[in-house]
Amino acid sequence: MSLDTVKHAAGTPDAEQPWAELGLKQDEYARIREILGRRPTGAELAMYSVMWSEHCSYKSSKVHLRQFGEKAPENDAMLVGIGENAGVVDVGQGYAVTFKVESHNHPSYIEPYQGAATGVGGIVRDILAMGARPVAVVDPLRFGAADHPDTRRVLPGVVAGIGGYGNCLGLPNIGGEVVFDPCYQGNPLVNAGCIGVMKHEDIHLAQASGPGNKVILYGARTGGDGIGGVSVLASETFDSTGPAKRPAVQVGDPFQEKLLIECTLEIFREKLVAGIQDLGGAGLSCATSELASAGSGGMHIDLDTVPLRDATLSPEEILMSESQERMCAIVEPGKVDRFLEICEKWDVIATVIGEVTEGERLEIFWHGEQIVDVPPRTVAHEGPVYERPYARPAWQDALQADDAGALPRPADSAELRAQVLRLLSSPNQASKAWITDQYDRFVQGNTVLAQPEDAGMVRIDEETNLGVAMATDGNGRYAKLDPYAGAQLALAEAYRNVAASGARPLAVSDCLNFGSPEDPGVMWQFAEATRGLADACLHLGTPVTGGNVSLYNQTGETAIHPTPVVAVLGVIDDVNRRTPIGFAEEGQLLYLLGDTKEEFGGSAWSQVVHDHLGGLPPAVDLDREKLLAEILISASRDGMIDAAHDLSDGGLVQAVLESALRGGHGARLVVPDGLSAFTFLFSESAGRAVVSVPRSEELRFTDMCGARGLPVTRIGVVDGDALEVQGEFTIPLDEARTAYEGTIPALLA
């Protein structure tokens, strides 16, 4: 792109500009001209194009996301909500926790290692920018069919990228999921989350106030990798030319990020910054415009002072580059020297690139010539807002009418046994240890629960043992059948997982992954899922603190299943009172909490045995979820249960086998009266958990459930070295372990 100064742009209104190539619509380009009263310069066009992209501006989703604010429950724990780099909640004892989940889907398909690695790096910097020390990461992942050749290309690279970056940072990877489904072929979902801890007084916000304060860019040099990056890649559908976008994927350096983290935390300790922003999507375009927009409004930047890895970069490319490991700080003049000293100590490049001004314009200069003169709010916060048309798809009724309950069931006990093993060894239900063993789950020494537990948990105070837990969940099959209920089921499962670990659910972050917003059917899915999640968060009292929307996850006309991924953060007063999933002691009694119904729509059984998707997902009962959580938390705190596992994909038999294999003890089960063995084992009714209760606590536990009105059924005992379903079959744990642990290595090793 040639250099256009502001003066030259005003004098040449008819000059051709590549607005369409930069992803802008004609009416958007016209709106930019209207805002500026002239055509934009090349640099201004670059800034608007990345900041008004779907990924950065949320232009198709904003109208629906407002519900998270309008329906937000009263919650005294909320310290910082939607609109900042990440939400912050009070967890007690003067501690605040910040957490968020984001997507790096399209870059990870093109360049799996770097796409996933820089997804981790970006979410960690979001947490760091709030003033917190990052303490753990999680990664909800979705891939195409497990046996598809392209899954063998994408998955190992993604896993290596997540592990390589996170392990080098010294951050434990404590949770997440791995799901396989043909709908994600060509559109894997690589969502990354991070948790950070700080004291209340250490919270920092992204704003640039105080005329005369200096703008300091610090961290890595700016390069040609990631020009447009995720802001462009994530704002259009893939086609056959997708991999040609390879140069747009950022390249990460975790060792540089580790230095940046420690440098930034020391800067925070000395209270040297008035505002701070990480450089992620849209790079300097985002950091400068957002800082100025959220502050007093005026900023002067000398772009030619930006340290470069590539001296040939044009100013437009510098503004659009999403090179990693960079931060932007606002610093009072009297503190600049000390700021630069600390950066030098940590071997972090730091450069004063401008200052906050009295005015209301963001002005950027290149070798003395003005190349940008814009109102920063129009770039950062006043982009286009679309009320996209949406309509229930014509096929939805037929899909729901195709009831999974009518599918052929096992004819006898032998077939029932065979289907249990088939389910256990299926890619989605099988052990993911081949993947999670590549992540360091215990670095820093504060991890108390990690995969394959229901929730990850870390201790945040060594003296009191205060801790936080996080679970991420989302079932695209449920959401395809009913997006409203599917989003609520994702929240309910993550909420239940956190409670099963003994932690009290507190707040929510989300990553909403959908197809093209230009498809009215996809937009209906998004509107319904968002409405469902907002309603359920209000009901459960867990506010959405922030998150991410990822649209255009489709290839041609084929969209992914609607996949709202929900992360629930919980707090536990003493991590020593946590509840693991593994059966720890023979002779303990097994109890099923909740009601089991004939619910097989979207179930693992219907997928694995019949390759079927149809019917309705399990019914949602949020009052029951709340009650179940209260029982699980109380029982954990008071020492009434030794193990707990939520029931979800695969039903009771999957949960019991996972707990048996985890603890190394078998189980004898008795099918309750009124249920068939098939329904007892495979139903995916929500609002349920299985717990192991010491005999000395049986009366106290059942009395508590009875007093609070929670259905509780004794279904067996921890015993032996096999799963025995009385009157039906026996599966030795060795046979189950072979089935459970062999699948993923055979597919991917």
N, C-alpha and C positions, 0 to 999 in steps of 0.2 A: 504494500500500500504506500502511496506517496504521502508525503507530509503535507497536511493542510493546516494553515494557521487560522485562528478565529477570524482575523480581518479578511483573509483571502476567501474564506467560506462565505462571509457576508456579501462579498462582492461578486461571487460566482454562483448564483442560486440554481443555475440549470446544469451544473456539472453532474455527470453520471456518478452514482455511488453504488457499491456492491451490497446494498442492504439485504437483498434476498439471499445472497450467498452466505451472509452472516446469520441467517435464520430469522430475520425480521419479516413480518407481514407488511403489505403495502400500507394498511391503515396505521400500523405501528410506526412506520417510517414517517408518515404524514404527521402523526402526533408528536414525534420528536421535533420536527420542523416547527410545529405550532408552539411547543414549549420554548424553543430557543429563539423563535422569530426569524429564523434563517435555516439554511441547511446545516447539518452537523459537520464538524471537521472529521477527518478520518479517525482521529483518536476518540472523539466523542461518540462516533458511530460504533467503534469497537466496544466502548464502555456500555452503551445502552444495549448493544446486542447480547452481551453476556449477562448483564444484570436483569434484562427483561426476558431471559430464557426461562423456560418452564422450570428448570431445576432451581434457579435463584429467586424467581419472582412469585412462584406459586399462582400464576395468573389464571389457571383453570380450576384450582382447588380452593383458593382463598374464600370464596363465597360459602363453601361448605365447612371449612376449617373454623370459621367464626363460632360455630356451635360449641367448640371446646372452651371458649371463653364465656359464651352466653349461658351454657349449662354447667359451668364449673361448680363443683360442690364447695360448700364452706369447708375450709381446711386450714387450721391454724399453722400447720407445718410448712405451708408454701412460703418461701422467701423470695424467689425469683421465678416468674412464669414465662409463658410463651413470648417470644420476641427477642430474647437474648441468645447468646451462643448455646446455652443449655439451661435447663431448669435447675433450681436449687431448693432443697427441702431441709427443714430442721429435724435432726434425728436425736436431739437431746444432748445433755452434758456440754453444751456450747458448741457442738459440732454441726456442721452443715454438709450435706452430700449433694453433689451435682451429677447428673447422669443424662445420657441421650443415646439414641440409636439413629443411624443414618445409612444411606445406601451408596454403594459404589458398583452398581450392577453392570452397566454397559461397558465401562472401562475394563472390568474384570473378565468380560467375555472376549474382548479384543486382545488383552495382554494379561492373562490370569494372575501371574505373580505380582507384577507391579500394580495392577488394578486393585487387588486385594490388600497388598502391603500399604499403599497410600490411602486406602479406605481406613485402615487402622490408624495411620499417622494423622489423618485429618480429624477423626473423632477425638483422638487424644488431645490435639491442640485446642479443639473446642472446649474441652473440659479444663485444660490448663488456663485458657483465656478467662475463665470465671474466677481464677484465683486459687484453684484447687490443685493438690497433688494427685495425679492419676494413680489409682490403686488396683484396678482390674479391668479387663476387657471381656466382652462376650461377642459371639458371632453367629447369628441365625443365617443359615445358608440354604439355598434351593438350587438343585441341578436337574437336568433332563434325565431320561431313563438311565438307570445305573449301568446298563450293559451297552449303551450307545457309545460309539467310538469318540464322539466329541466330548462326552463326559470324562473319558480317560484323558483328554487333552486339558480340559478346563479345571476339573476338581483337584488333581494333584498340584497344579500351579497355584490355585487359590489357597489351598491349605498350606502350601509352603510359604506363600506370601504372608499370610496371617501369622503363622508360626515364626517365620524369619524376622519379621518386623517386631512383633510383640515380644518375642523372646529376647531380642537384642535390647529392647527398652527395659527389660526386667519387669514386665507387667504380667501377672498371672492371668491366664485365660480360663475363666471359671464357669462359663455356660454358653448356651446357644443351642442350635439344632442343625441337623442335616436331613433334608427331605429330597427325595427323588420323584420326579413326575415328568412324563413326556411333554407336558405343557410348558416346561421351562427350557426345552431344547432350544438353543440359540438365544435364550434370555435368562441366564442364571441370575439368581438374586443373591448378592453378596452384601448383607447388612452387617454393620459393625456398631457395637455399643461400648461405652466406657463409663466407669464410675470414678469420681474424684472426691476427695475429702479435704475440708478446711474448717477453720473456726469462723463463726458468724462474721467477725469483724474483717475477715480477709476477702470477702466477696468483691470482685471487680466487674465492672460493666464496660460495654463497648460504646464509648462516647468520647468526643473530642471537644471539651469545653476549655475556656480560658485563653483568650487571645494572647498571642506571644508564646504559648506553650509549643514545644518542638515536636515534630512528627519524626519518630525514629523507626526505620526499617531494620530489623535484625534477624540473623539466622543465615540460611544458605543464600548463595548468589542466585539471581534470576536467570533462568535458561530458556531454551526453546522447547523443552519438554512440557507438555501440558498446555499448549496454547489453545485456549478455548476449553480444553480438558473436559471435565465432567459437566460443566455448564452447557456445552454444546452437545456432547455425546448423549447426555441424558434427556435431551429435549427433542428427540425425533425417533421414529421407528427405525429398526435395522433393515437393511436390504443386502443384496449381494455385494455391495461396495463397502459394507461395514468395516472389514479388516483394513481397508485402505486408510482408515482413520488412526492407525496405530501411533503415529507421532503425537497425537493429542493426549495419549495416556501419560500421566505424570510418572516420574521415576523417584523412588524414595531412598532415603539414606537414614536408617534408624539410629546410627551412631551420632549423626548430626542432630537428630531430634532429641536424643538423650541429653546431649550438651545443652540444647535449647531449653529443655524442661528444667534442668538444674539451675541454669542461668536465670530463667524467668522466676523460679521460686525464690532465689536469693534476692532478685530485684523486688519481688513482692514483700519479702521480709523487711526490707529497708524502706518500704513505702515510697518507691520512686516513680510510680506511674499514676497518672490521672485518668487514663483510659487505655484499653488494650483490645486488640482484635487479632485473631489468627488469620493467615492468608490461606484460604481453601478455594472453594469454587469461585471463579471470576477474579481470583488473585488481587492485585492492587486496585482494580476497578471496584471491587467489593469493599476492601478494607478502607480505602480513602472515602468513598461515598457514604458508607454506613457509619463510620466514625463521625464524619462531618454532619450527617443528617441527624444522628442521635444526640449531637452536642449543640454547640452554639450556631453551627451552620456554615462558617467560613473556613476555608483551608487553602493554603498555597503550597504547591508541590513542585520541586525541580526534578523532573523525571530523569535527567541526564546524570544525577548523582546516584541512581540506583546501581548497586554492584551487580555486574553481569558475568555470566559464564560464557556468553556468546556476544562479542562486540558488534556483530552485524544485526542484532535485533532492532527492528523499527520501534518507535514509541507505541504504536498500536499493539505490537506483539508483547512489549513489556507490560502493558496494561492488562492484556488478556492472559498472560502466562500464569499457569497454576503450578509452577514449580513448588516443591514441597519444603517443609521445615523453615517456614518464614512467619514472623510475627510483626505487628505494627503497634507501637506504643506512643502515647501522648505523655510528654514529660515536661515538667516545669523547667525553665532555663537554668535555675540554680542547682538542679539535680542531674543535669545532662552529663557532666563530667564523671560523676560517680556511676551513673548508668553505663557509660562507655567503659569505665574501668572494670566493672563486673563482667561485661561482655568479653573484654579482652582476657580476663582471668580464665573464662570458660572456652576461650578460642572460638568465640562466636562473632562473626562480622556484624558490626552495627554502624549505621550511617544516618545522620540527620538529613532527611530528604525534604523537609518543609516545616511549616508552622501553622498553627491555628490563627485565624484572622478575625477581625471585627465584622467582616461582611457576611453575606448569606450565599456566597458562591464558592464552588469548588473550582479553583483555577490551577491548571497544570501547565508547566513550561518545559520546553525542550531546547537547550542551548539558547536560552534567552527569548525564544519566540513562544507566544501563548498558543497552546494547541487544544486546551479544554477550558471552557467557561460555562458551567452548568449549575443550576440549583440542585444541590446534592440529593434532596428528597425525591426529586423526579427520577433520579437514577436508582436510588436504593429502596425507596418505600412507596412510590406512587407510580409504579409500572401499570401495565394493562391489567384489567380485571375482567375475566370472561364468565358470563353465565352460560356455559355450554348447554346446548339442548341435551336432555337425557330422557330415555324411555325404557321401560321394562322390555327386555328382548323378547321377540316373538317365540323363541324356543324355551323360555323359562318354564311355562306351564307344563309342557310335555316332559321336560327334565324332572320336574318335581313329581309328576304323575308316575314316573317309572320307578316304582317303589322297590328299594333293595330288600324289603321284608319278604317279597315274593320269590326271591332267588332260591334255588334248590339248596337244601341244608344237608349236613352229613347224614347218611343212611343208618350208620351204626357207630358203636364206640371206636372201632378201628379207624373209621374215616374221620371221626371227631379228633382222635389222637393225631392222625396224619395232618389234619388242617392246623392243629395247634403248632406243630413243628414247622409246617410250611409258612405260617404267619411269623413265627419267631425267627426264621432264617431269611425272611424277605428283606430287601435292602432298607426299607424304612424302619422296620422293627428290629433289625439286627444290631449288634454292638457297633458303635462308631469309634471303638478304641483305636483302630488303625489311624483314624484322623486325629482324635484328641490327644493321643500319645505324642504327636508331633508338636504339641503346645506345652509350654512350661506352665503347669497349673498351680505350682506351690512356691515359686520364687517370692521373695520378701518374707516368707514364713508366716503370713497371716491368713492364708486360705484354710478354711475349715470345712467347706464343702465345695466340690467341683464335679464336672461331668463324671459319671452319668447320674448324679443326684438330681432330685427334682428342681433344686435351685442352687446356684452358686452362692457362697457366703464367705465374706472376709471380715476379720476382726479389724476394727479401726481404732481401738484404744486398748493398749496392753495392760493397763492397770485395772480397768473396770470390765474388760471383755465385751464392751459394746460392739455390735457388729451390724452389717447390712447384708441383705440377700437380694439376688435378682434372678428372675426367670423371664425368658422370652418364648412366646408361643404364637402360632398362627397356622390354621388349617385351611389351605386354599380349596380343598375339596368341599368342606362345609360352606365356605363363602361362595363357591360357584352355585351351590344348591339354594342358598339364601344369604345374600351379602349382609343383611341387617343382623340376622342371627349368627352368621359366621364370625363377624367382628366381635360380637358379644361373647361367643364361645372362646375366641382367642384371649380376650381379657379374662374370662372366667378361669381358663386353664392356667394362665400365668399367675393369677391371684391365688388359685388353689395350690399351685406348686410352691409359692413363697410361704403360704400358711403351713403346708405340709412339712416344711423345714423348721418350723417353729417361729418364723418371723412374722411381724404384723405388716400387711400390705399398706403402703403409704401413698404412692404416687405412680404415675404412668408416663412412659414415653412411647412413641409409636413410629413405625416405618410403614407407610401405606404404599404397597407395590401394585400397580394396575397397568392395563394396556393403554391404548391411545385415547386421550380425552376428546378427540375429534369423532369418536364412535359413540353415538348416543347410548348404546347398550353398555359400554364400558363406563360411561359417565354415570349411568343409573347405578351400576354396581358401586362406584365410588361414593355417590351420594348416600346410598343405603348403608354402606359399611360405616361411613363417617357418622351418620345419624345414629346407627346402632351403638357405636363405640361411645359417643357423647352421652347417650341416654344411660348406658350401663355404668360409665364412670360416675355420673351423677348419683345413680342408685347405690353404688358401692362406696361412694365417698372418696374416690381416688382420682384427683385432678390430673389432667394431661398437662405436663410441664413443658413439653416441646417435642420435637420429632422431625419427621422428614416425609415428603411425598415423592415417590418415584413413579412417573408416568412413562408412556410410550414403551412399555415392556412388551413388545410384540414384534413378530417378524411378518411383514406383509399384512395380511388380514387376520393372522392368528395371534390372539392375545393370550397371555398367561392367565391362569385362574386368578381371580381377585385375591390378593394375599396381604391382608392387613396383619402385620407382625406387631405384637404388643409386648412391651417390656414393663414388668411391674417391679418396683423397688420396695423392699420391706426392711424393717428395723427389728433387731432382737437385742434385749438388754444384756444378755450373757450368752456368748456363743457356745459355752459349755453345755447349755440346755438345748442345743440344736437337735433335730431329729433326722437321722439318715434314712435311706430307703432299705438298707440291707437287714435281713433277719439275723439277729445277733445271737440268739440263745434258744436252744431246744426246749420244748415244753411251753413256750409262750403261746397265747391264744390269738387266733386271727379273727378280726372283726371287719365286716364290711359296713361302711358308713354311707347312708343314702339309699335311694330307690333305684332298682334295676328294672328297666322297661324294654319292650321290643323296639330298639332303636338301632338301625343298621345303615341309614342313609349316609353316604360318604365315608363309611367305616373302612378300617383296614381290611377286615374280612372280605367285604364286597370287592375291594380293589384287588387283593392278592389272589383270592380263590376264583373270582368271576370276572375280573377286569371290568368292573361295573361302576358307574357313577350315576346316581339317580335317587329320587325320593326327597325326603326332608332331612336336614341334620338333626341331631339330638335337641330336644327342647331345652330352653334356657330358663332357669329359675334362680334369679339373682338373690332373692331372700335366702334360698337354700344354700347358695354359695357362701353368703355372709355367715350363716349359722355354722356351716361346716368349718369355715376358717376359724371361727371363734373357738370351736371345740378342739380343733387340731392345735391351735396356739396354747390354749389352756392346758391341754393334756401334755404337751411338750414341756411347758414351764413347770408343771407340777409333778413331772416324773411318772406319768401314768402310762406312757407308751414308749417303746424302745425303737420302733421303726414305723414309718408312714410313707405311703406312696399314692400319688393321685392316680385315678383311673381316667384314661383318655384313649389315644390311638391303640387299638388292639384289645381294649377292654380289660377285664379282671385277670384273665389268664396271662396276658402279657405283663401286667404289673406284678403278679405273684412270682412269675418266673424271673423277672428282673431282680426282685428283692431276694429271692432264693439264691440266685447266682451271685449277687453282690455280697450276701452275707455268708454263703457257703453252707447253708442249711436248707433242707427240703421242707415240703409242706404237705399235709394231708387235708384235703378239702372235702366238704359235704355239700351237695347241691341243696339249697334251701327249698322248703316246700313252696309249691306254686310256681316254680321256675323250671324250665327245661335246662338240661346241662348246656346245651348250645347257647341259649340266651344268657345264662349265668356266666359263661366263659367269654363270650364275644361281644355282648352288647356294649355300646359306647355311650350309655346314658351319662349325662354330666352331673356335677355336684356329688361325686363319690370319691372315696378313698378307702384303702385297705390299711389297717394298722395291726401291729403286734403288741399285745398287752401282757405284761408279767402277771402270773396268776394272783399275786398278792394285791394287784391293782384292779382286778376285774370288776369287783362290786362298785368301787369308787368311780371307775370309768363308765360303766353302763348306767349307773345312777345319774351321772352328769348328763349323758346323752338323753336319758329319759326325761329328766327334769327340764331340759331345754327343747325337747320335741324333735330330736334328730333320730331318724330310723337307724337302728344299729342291729346287725345280725351276726351271730357267731357262725363262722363258716369253716373253722378248722383249727389246726394247730401246727406250729413249727416243729418239724420232726423228720429225722432220717436224711437220706441223701437222694431223694427223688421227689417229683411232684406226683402225688397220687390223688386222683379225683375218684372218690369211692363209688364203686359200681360202674365205672366207665373205663379208666385206663391209668397206667403208671408210666412216667417218663423219668428215667434216671437223670440226675443232674449232669453227669458226664455227657450223656447224649444231647441234652438240652444245650450244654455249653458249646459242644461242637457245632451244632446248628446255629447258635447265636453268634459265635465269634468267627466263623469261617467265611461268611458271605463277602464282607467288604474287602478283606485281603485278596480273596480269589478274584474279585472284579477289578481291583485297582493296583494291587501290589506289583 
